Structures are given as C-alpha cells and as structure tokens.
Amino acid sequence: MALKEKAACPKAEERKGYLSVSIQPLPSVVIGDTVTLKCNFQTDGILREIVWFRVSTQVVEGGSAKQKIFTYDAMYNSTYSHMEDNHRREDLVYQSTVRLPEVQMEDDGLYECHVGIYDKSSTDKVILASGSITLTVIVPPKSISVVAANSPAPFSRYEAHNFTLVCIVTGAKPAPMVYFKRDGELIDVVPTDQLSSMEDPSKGRGLEKSFDRRLVGLWSSRALTSGDLDDTKLKKSLLEQEGKLARLGQDGPDGLEKGREHGSKSDSEPTTEVIPETVVSREFPRWVQSSDPLYYFQQQQQAARDGTMEVRAMLTWSLNPQLDNEALFSCEVNHPALSMPMQAEVTLAAPRGPKLSMSPSKATVGDTVRITVQGFQLGPSASEVFPEPIFTWTKVGGTLLDGREEHNGRELIMERVPAELNGSMFRCTAQNPLGSTDTHTRLIVFDNPRLRKRQFIAINAAARECPLILTSMLLLLSLTCELT
C-alpha cells in the first residue's frame, strides 16, 4: 500500500498547463486611421490555435453572431485571414496582432481573441481562454450651418419679437459640444435643465415647455423693469403684470405673442396693455428693452441611419434692431475627432437699398416684363442680408396687372404689358426681423412697331375681304330669287 501511495504522488503533483489572455486597451480611433489590435497571452503549454472574432450587433439564436476574421493553426503551422487582403497581420508566440487599415463605421464594435493550448499533462486535452475589447470609431462632423428659425419673418415696429438662431451639425459620432459666440466673445447662455431628445416626442415636448416657461418668465421680468415703456399704461402692479405675461406665454416664445393678442381682445380695460400703441420713432421702436439681453440655449440630437448624430442647437433672445444689426454670430463645435473647433458664422443684417433690374430694359407694348431684386447695399461686415427677407410688390395708386393688390417674391413678372401701364410706379418692400426698406421703379412702355404693322395688315386684309363677302351675298340672293 505504501509503495502504491508513493507511486501515485508524482501523478498528483503534475501541474496542469495555465493560460492567461488579455487585449491591450485602445482609445477611441478616428475613422480612416489604421488600428492594431494586440492580444497578449502567457502559457507554459503548447500552442494549439489563435482565433480572432468580430462580434456582430445582430442577435441570433444562442447569442450574438460572431464573424471569424483571423485564424492561426499550430497543428498545420498555417495562418489564414478572413479579412480583406489589405488587412495585414503579425503573429508571434506570445502576442497576436490584427491590423485594421482605414477603419470605417462598420469596424466599430466588440472584438474577441480566443487562444487554445494543449494541456501539459495530456495532448488530448485543450485549454481555452479569451479576451475582448470594444473598438470605438469616432467620426468628425461632416457639415455645420447656421439658419434662422421661422424665416422669412416680417419686421414689427410695435412689439418685440424673440429671435432664434439654429446651428445644425451633421455626421458626427459621438454628438459634439456646440456653443455660440457673438463678435468673437463666448455668449453666456441660460441652458435648459437637461438635453432634449427628438427620439422621444413626449419627453421633448415636456422639456420644450419647461424651457419656454423659463424664457417667458425671465423675459417678462426683464421687459417690465425697463424704463422704455409708457408709465401711464402700467397702472397695475409689476407682479400682476408679470403673472399675466407668464400665463399668456406658457406655450413658448410664439405663444407669448399669441397670448398678448388674445389678451388685448379679451380684456376690456385698455390700461392692462404692456406695449404702447403709438410709435415714437420711425426708425426704431421704443419697445427695445435692454442692451444686455438674456440668451437661452437648447440642444436636440437625433441618430441617423449610419450611426452618426445630427445636433440642432438653438439660441433665443429678444431681438434689438439697434444693437443686433450687423452683429456677427458664430456657432462653434468641439469634437474629439477635431484638432481645432469647427465653426459657421452669420452676420445679422437688415435689408437696405434694394437694387432692382428690369428686363427688357426698354419695354414695348405686348412684351413680358420682369422686375427683379438683384441685391442690396450691404455694410462693411455683412456679405448678405440675413435672415432671408420677405419681398412684397405693389403698384402705386392701383392694382397690379393681374388685378391683385400685391405680389410676394423676389421677382415681379407682367405678361403682355399694355400701353396703359406706361409711367406706372411699382414699389418693392423688403423686410426681415431687423428692419424694412422700400424702393420704387417706374415702367416706361414704348410703342411696338411690329405690333402696329401686324394690326395694319390685319385691317387691310379685312377691308379686302369685305367686297368679296358682299358680292357672294348678292349672288346667293339673286340665285334664291330665280329659284323661287
């Protein structure tokens, strides 16, 4: 028995082979870069195989689908890559690497390295171990632009309007950080409580309502403390006025304006009006509240089909035509895939001095006349009129050729102009939220010699046909008499 126990001891003391596998961590990589995945393993056994997998996001029966991208088989001393030929690899005994050149969005995801060794105690036993790593591919923004919400919009001399700039950033992964500047200085904004997502409509509506209530409350308090309003119209307490404005504007900036209109109709007391009815200045109204407005910031994001994000950042404030005209606003984006911020900028500009062109330059009776706005007289800092203006055409002292009172659009077209339009004056009104301007042009209609010649030929032909018609009628009458 003792001998048998001694003989069994060496078998019990035989160590089993060990295997430890780990993959070196990687930071986020920018699309188009070359990435090398490194699988490190330690073992005292004999290497059997190394297999790399890309784990698909598609879920199949039994778990996630795995795509084999690389195999090393020690039994046959061969390697085989299931990836494209340009995906080079390097195989070592204690390290296996897979190189992914010019990574794309589809390369984003989970990767696994599986290593198998023969157990030292028996070549029939195989020990397996694996490691995994998530490759994160980030994409810089493809485009950035700044537009005006609710554009085109008219200019009002009687009440202040909230104005919103929208910065649209597309093609980024992950969502970038967006901020606004005015004349190169970072704008101190009043942010919303949390990010509003367009993917959840109910959540988005709730956040927008919360944002709008904060906007209305702060805006109304700023408006009521201003000394620009007529004191004779403010007979109620400031708190009552502020409460009324908040109730009227609880549906947002647009709801604030609608609420004022509704309130002015429903209230019988004219003393409750906040905005004066009279215009003190023809250039700029007295409702301008403050030279230091409050800016409100809201951001929404939505996932695109390709996995990138579209971000819309909105900057809202009470527009001041005196101060905001020719002000430079820029939207800037920070993203880990960018070495420096990406930006888009616009200059707010009121329309001034429209330049009109008429085609043809010398119109004759019967021609089709086109009067077009070619451009504006711009200031030194503005390259275009922003936001987009509204164009309205009218005829001084009468209606347009088609009988309408006015025509909207950048171009006025009049077909087959008659001689009666000679000397008519046409007015073009261009306006945007920053201001309004008018310009006039006179239409001179000349005689058309070709038209007069055609009329003369037609009259002569009719005169020649009259005797023939009379002769044929007499012959027909005489023939009828003979038959009777």
Secondary structure, DSSP 8 states (H G I E B T S, - for coil): -HHHHHHHHHHHH-----EEEEE-----EETT--EEEEEEEEESSEEEEEEEEEEEEEEETTEEEEEEEEEEETTTTEEEE-S-TT--EEE-SSEEEEEESS--GGG-EEEEEEEEEEETTEEEEEEEEEEEEEE-EEB--SEEEEEETT-S----SSS--EEEEEEEEEEEBS--EEEEEETTEE--EEE-SS-EETT-HHHHHHHHHHHHHHHHHHHHHHHHT-TTS-GGG--S-HHHHHHHHHHHTTT-HHHHHHHHHHHHHH-S-GGG--S-SS-S-SSS-TT---SS--EEEEEEEEE-TTS-EEEEEEEEEE--HHHHTT-EEEEEEE-TT-SS-EEEEEE-----S-EEEEESSSEETT--EEEEEEE----SS-SS-SS--EEEEEETTB--TTS-SEEESSEEEE-S--GGGTTEEEEEEEEETTEEEEEEEEE-EE--HHHHHHHHHHHHHHHHHHHHHHHHHHHHHHHHHHH-
